Amino acid sequence: MQVKLKAILLLVFCALIGIMHSEMLNPTSTQENFYQENRDFGLMAIKFQLMSNAENDVFSSNPPKIQAEMDYNQYSSLPEWSKVITFKSAQEFQYIDIAKEDDSQQEFNSFNTIGVKSKLAGVEAFYNLIKNWDEVEAKTEGYNLTRYGIGAGFPDSESLRLFGWFMHTDLSDIYPEENYSSYKFQLIKRYSGKKQITELGIEYEYNEIPDKINGEGLFAPSDYFPESYLDWTPKSRINAYIFASSLRNFYLEPYFMNGHAPVSSPLLLVNETSSSILCRFSTEDKDNDYTNSNENDFDGIFSLNIGPLFGFDMGYNIQKYDDHKNDTKTVVSNIKGALRFAFLAKESYKLVGLLEYIYCNLENESDPENLNTGIYADLKMANHLNLIMYLKLNNEWLRKKDLLEFDHLSNKFGTVLSVRL
């Protein structure tokens, strides 16, 4: 995509945020209403419970609910330490066993951010690691990829998050002695109403990547992180998203925002009737010794929970790839529908079964259909600590031959431990 068009997209997005911000009224509440609204939220719940016990000399055995609603418009409702410290960390391990082949893939992804902040300014540092192993015919080959950096700006997305980073990327395990600097700028604005929240975000990334680095095939896809988390090799990239939800607890949101949930199923951790829409768009350019290309991706997912036991994820994805060097264009689209049903749905743990249908529309090729099954286990040890484990069986559905005929493709086992203030 041309530079002018990217600049126009950025200006339009910023204008949209400004217009919505000018039309948004910030609600105020009295001290009495503040008490009523926050008595069940996080540390405030403990404080008000102790006050109540002191006044009434009555002991309550009901602990604060992990999934309790939070008052997004009250800065003081946040945990005390999260007002001055930024910390989030996610450790993901994936093991993929490819059927009918003596081949498996393992990947460990570690994303860690720490910082200090006030309501108006903050500084953050991060360290990311991707460790990959491939086992082919009893031989194991692996490599480590690292990225670290420091950033500063306005940290509060309730008012306006405006952040910039200077980053350093090391791919020397694949390309000896090759590393490069990168720059990223981020703009996020959140709007909170009585019944829903809406968040808009956009970021621009530029990598001073050497021409000899291709980057294709270095990163395994993840159901937990967005694609941009796991691909550090475009020359430039713009990501934008909009998220609207009836959720009132940001710890239940996707990890790339404020919570612990996977990007592929934003309501996986929620135990009540709720809905959300997540739309993401990205455009990236690659220009090196191997390719001169542009890729545009759009991904939309609508999620709906019906009570604590049933949920749906319905998604659409389209990728447009322009290879300028070979003068070719490719368009691939996917339609996904997933049914989630909870065998157990408690406040601090959840066991969920999954039935997932995927239809792939490939140019000039047969259009495969997948019917996948899986099971997810979630352990919420606190609002700030979450563990997800899952097993997923990927199958091609050969329904045109026989409705009950399947070709087993792979097994995928994964765990994600996430921590955040």
Secondary structure, DSSP 8 states (H G I E B T S, - for coil): --HHHHHHHHHHHHHHHHHHHHH-------HHHHHHHHTTSHHHHHHHHHHHHHHH---------TT----TT-GGGS-GGGGTEEEEEEEEEEEEEETTTTEEEEEEEEEEEEEEE-SS-EEEEEEEEEEEEEEETTEEEEEEEEEEEEEEEE--TTT-EEEEEEEEEE-TTTSTT-EEEEEEEEEEEEEE-SS-EEEEEEEEEEE---TT---TT-S---SSS-GGGG----SEEEEEEEEEES---GGGSBTTTTSSB-TT-TTTT--SSEEEEEEEEEEEEEESSS-EEEEEEEEEEEEEEETTTEEEEEEEEEEEEEETTTTEEEEEEEEEEEEEEEEEE-SSEEEEEEEEEEEEEETTS---EEEEEEEEEEEEEETTEEEEEEEEEEEEE-TTT-TT-EEEEEEEEEEEEEEE-
